[in-house]
Amino acid sequence: MRNIELPDSLKHKIELFRENGNLFREQNDLFLESSWLQVMYGQGITPNDYHGLVNSVPNDQLNTMLTKLREIKKEPVSKLPTHDEYINGMIARVSNR
């Protein structure tokens, strides 16, 4: 599979993302933008530059948004159960059926 020729539509999607992080979703696309983002980064494809839309946001507003994202990013992870806790919880739920 490593040597197969990619469809032109996928090549185009990768080129757009690699250029500035632009995610293009076709009308009947099965993946959402968030899924495409995970696919791109999962395959080691990263943007060479940031999306130009960022320039339309004032710096103070952008800094506030980034600060909030950093705070949100930390919070949910600390609340997640450990792997063992999750598995034991799933076993308990299945056992109670």
MIDOSE-1310 file (N, C-alpha, C; in nm, 2 decimals, decimal comma, always signed):
residues 97
mrni	+0,08/-0,12/+0,00/+0,00/+0,00/+0,00/+0,09/+0,13/+0,00; +0,21/+0,11/+0,05/+0,30/+0,23/+0,06/+0,33/+0,29/-0,08; +0,32/+0,21/-0,19/+0,35/+0,26/-0,32/+0,23/+0,29/-0,41; +0,11/+0,28/-0,36/+0,00/+0,31/-0,44/-0,01/+0,46/-0,48
elpd	-0,07/+0,48/-0,59/-0,09/+0,62/-0,64/-0,21/+0,68/-0,57; -0,19/+0,80/-0,50/-0,30/+0,86/-0,43/-0,40/+0,92/-0,53; -0,53/+0,92/-0,51/-0,62/+0,99/-0,59/-0,59/+1,14/-0,60; -0,62/+1,20/-0,71/-0,59/+1,35/-0,72/-0,67/+1,43/-0,61
slkh	-0,79/+1,39/-0,58/-0,86/+1,46/-0,48/-0,79/+1,46/-0,34; -0,73/+1,34/-0,31/-0,66/+1,33/-0,18/-0,53/+1,41/-0,19; -0,46/+1,40/-0,30/-0,34/+1,48/-0,32/-0,36/+1,63/-0,30; -0,48/+1,68/-0,36/-0,51/+1,82/-0,35/-0,54/+1,85/-0,20
kiel	-0,61/+1,77/-0,13/-0,65/+1,79/+0,01/-0,52/+1,80/+0,09; -0,42/+1,71/+0,07/-0,29/+1,71/+0,14/-0,22/+1,84/+0,11; -0,21/+1,88/-0,02/-0,14/+2,00/-0,06/-0,20/+2,13/+0,01; -0,33/+2,14/+0,01/-0,39/+2,25/+0,08/-0,36/+2,25/+0,23
fren	-0,37/+2,14/+0,29/-0,33/+2,13/+0,44/-0,19/+2,16/+0,46; -0,10/+2,11/+0,38/+0,04/+2,13/+0,40/+0,08/+2,28/+0,38; +0,01/+2,35/+0,29/+0,04/+2,49/+0,26/+0,01/+2,58/+0,39; -0,11/+2,57/+0,44/-0,14/+2,66/+0,56/-0,24/+2,60/+0,65
gnlf	-0,26/+2,47/+0,66/-0,35/+2,41/+0,75/-0,49/+2,41/+0,71; -0,52/+2,45/+0,58/-0,65/+2,45/+0,53/-0,71/+2,31/+0,52; -0,83/+2,29/+0,57/-0,90/+2,16/+0,56/-1,01/+2,18/+0,47; -1,01/+2,10/+0,36/-1,11/+2,11/+0,26/-1,20/+1,99/+0,27
reqn	-1,33/+2,01/+0,28/-1,42/+1,90/+0,30/-1,52/+1,90/+0,18; -1,53/+1,79/+0,11/-1,62/+1,78/+0,00/-1,76/+1,76/+0,05; -1,86/+1,78/-0,03/-2,00/+1,77/+0,01/-2,04/+1,64/+0,07; -2,00/+1,53/+0,01/-2,03/+1,40/+0,05/-1,92/+1,33/+0,12
dlfl	-1,83/+1,41/+0,18/-1,71/+1,35/+0,25/-1,76/+1,28/+0,38; -1,70/+1,16/+0,40/-1,74/+1,09/+0,52/-1,68/+1,15/+0,65; -1,56/+1,21/+0,63/-1,49/+1,27/+0,75/-1,53/+1,41/+0,77; -1,54/+1,45/+0,90/-1,55/+1,59/+0,94/-1,41/+1,65/+0,94
essw	-1,41/+1,79/+0,95/-1,28/+1,85/+0,95/-1,19/+1,81/+1,06; -1,25/+1,78/+1,18/-1,17/+1,74/+1,29/-1,11/+1,60/+1,27; -1,18/+1,52/+1,19/-1,12/+1,38/+1,16/-1,01/+1,40/+1,06; -1,03/+1,49/+0,96/-0,92/+1,51/+0,86/-0,79/+1,57/+0,93
lqvm	-0,82/+1,65/+1,03/-0,70/+1,71/+1,10/-0,63/+1,59/+1,17; -0,70/+1,50/+1,23/-0,63/+1,39/+1,30/-0,56/+1,30/+1,20; -0,62/+1,28/+1,08/-0,56/+1,20/+0,98/-0,43/+1,26/+0,93; -0,44/+1,39/+0,91/-0,32/+1,46/+0,86/-0,20/+1,45/+0,96
ygqg	-0,23/+1,49/+1,08/-0,13/+1,49/+1,18/-0,08/+1,35/+1,21; -0,17/+1,25/+1,21/-0,14/+1,11/+1,23/-0,05/+1,06/+1,13; -0,05/+1,11/+1,00/+0,04/+1,07/+0,90/+0,16/+1,16/+0,89; +0,18/+1,24/+0,99/+0,30/+1,33/+0,99/+0,30/+1,45/+0,90
itpn	+0,18/+1,48/+0,85/+0,16/+1,60/+0,76/+0,13/+1,72/+0,84; +0,22/+1,82/+0,84/+0,20/+1,94/+0,91/+0,20/+2,06/+0,82; +0,13/+2,16/+0,86/+0,13/+2,28/+0,77/+0,26/+2,36/+0,78; +0,30/+2,41/+0,66/+0,42/+2,49/+0,65/+0,40/+2,63/+0,71
dyhg	+0,27/+2,68/+0,71/+0,24/+2,81/+0,76/+0,11/+2,81/+0,82; +0,07/+2,92/+0,89/-0,07/+2,93/+0,95/-0,17/+2,98/+0,85; -0,29/+2,96/+0,88/-0,40/+3,00/+0,79/-0,41/+3,15/+0,79; -0,43/+3,22/+0,68/-0,44/+3,36/+0,67/-0,56/+3,42/+0,75
lvns	-0,66/+3,34/+0,78/-0,77/+3,39/+0,86/-0,73/+3,44/+0,99; -0,62/+3,38/+1,05/-0,57/+3,42/+1,18/-0,54/+3,57/+1,18; -0,50/+3,63/+1,07/-0,46/+3,77/+1,06/-0,58/+3,86/+1,08; -0,70/+3,81/+1,06/-0,82/+3,89/+1,08/-0,87/+3,90/+1,23
vpnd	-0,80/+3,83/+1,32/-0,84/+3,83/+1,46/-0,74/+3,92/+1,53; -0,79/+4,02/+1,61/-0,69/+4,11/+1,68/-0,61/+4,03/+1,78; -0,48/+4,07/+1,79/-0,39/+4,00/+1,88/-0,44/+3,97/+2,02; -0,50/+4,08/+2,08/-0,55/+4,05/+2,22/-0,66/+3,95/+2,22
qlnt	-0,74/+3,95/+2,13/-0,85/+3,84/+2,12/-0,79/+3,71/+2,09; -0,69/+3,70/+2,00/-0,62/+3,57/+1,97/-0,55/+3,52/+2,10; -0,48/+3,61/+2,17/-0,41/+3,57/+2,29/-0,51/+3,51/+2,40; -0,62/+3,58/+2,41/-0,73/+3,53/+2,50/-0,78/+3,40/+2,47
mltk	-0,80/+3,38/+2,34/-0,85/+3,25/+2,29/-0,75/+3,14/+2,31; -0,62/+3,17/+2,28/-0,52/+3,07/+2,31/-0,50/+3,03/+2,45; -0,51/+3,13/+2,54/-0,50/+3,11/+2,68/-0,61/+3,02/+2,73; -0,73/+3,05/+2,68/-0,85/+2,96/+2,72/-0,83/+2,82/+2,67
lrei	-0,78/+2,81/+2,55/-0,76/+2,67/+2,49/-0,65/+2,59/+2,58; -0,55/+2,66/+2,62/-0,45/+2,60/+2,70/-0,51/+2,55/+2,83; -0,59/+2,63/+2,89/-0,66/+2,59/+3,02/-0,75/+2,48/+3,00; -0,83/+2,48/+2,89/-0,93/+2,38/+2,86/-0,85/+2,25/+2,83
kkep	-0,74/+2,26/+2,76/-0,67/+2,14/+2,72/-0,62/+2,06/+2,85; -0,58/+2,13/+2,95/-0,53/+2,07/+3,07/-0,64/+2,01/+3,15; -0,75/+2,07/+3,16/-0,85/+2,03/+3,26/-0,91/+1,90/+3,23; -0,97/+1,87/+3,11/-1,03/+1,74/+3,09/-0,94/+1,62/+3,11
vskl	-0,82/+1,63/+3,07/-0,73/+1,52/+3,09/-0,71/+1,48/+3,23; -0,70/+1,57/+3,32/-0,68/+1,54/+3,46/-0,81/+1,48/+3,52; -0,92/+1,49/+3,46/-1,05/+1,43/+3,51/-1,08/+1,30/+3,45; -1,00/+1,26/+3,35/-1,02/+1,13/+3,29/-0,98/+1,01/+3,38
pthd	-1,05/+0,90/+3,38/-1,01/+0,79/+3,46/-0,88/+0,73/+3,41; -0,81/+0,65/+3,49/-0,70/+0,58/+3,44/-0,75/+0,47/+3,35; -0,66/+0,40/+3,28/-0,70/+0,29/+3,20/-0,77/+0,18/+3,28; -0,71/+0,14/+3,39/-0,77/+0,04/+3,47/-0,91/+0,08/+3,53
eyin	-0,92/+0,21/+3,57/-1,05/+0,25/+3,61/-1,16/+0,25/+3,50; -1,12/+0,28/+3,38/-1,21/+0,28/+3,27/-1,26/+0,14/+3,24; -1,16/+0,05/+3,23/-1,19/-0,09/+3,20/-1,28/-0,15/+3,31; -1,25/-0,13/+3,44/-1,33/-0,18/+3,55/-1,47/-0,12/+3,54
gmia	-1,48/+0,00/+3,51/-1,61/+0,06/+3,50/-1,70/+0,00/+3,38; -1,63/-0,03/+3,27/-1,70/-0,09/+3,16/-1,74/-0,23/+3,20; -1,66/-0,30/+3,27/-1,69/-0,44/+3,31/-1,81/-0,43/+3,41; -1,81/-0,34/+3,50/-1,92/-0,32/+3,59/-2,05/-0,29/+3,52
rvsn	-2,05/-0,20/+3,42/-2,17/-0,17/+3,34/-2,22/-0,29/+3,27; -2,13/-0,37/+3,21/-2,18/-0,49/+3,13/-2,23/-0,59/+3,23; -2,17/-0,60/+3,34/-2,22/-0,70/+3,44/-2,35/-0,67/+3,50; -2,39/-0,54/+3,50/-2,52/-0,50/+3,56/-2,63/-0,51/+3,46
r	-2,61/-0,55/+3,34/-2,71/-0,56/+3,23/-2,80/-0,68/+3,26
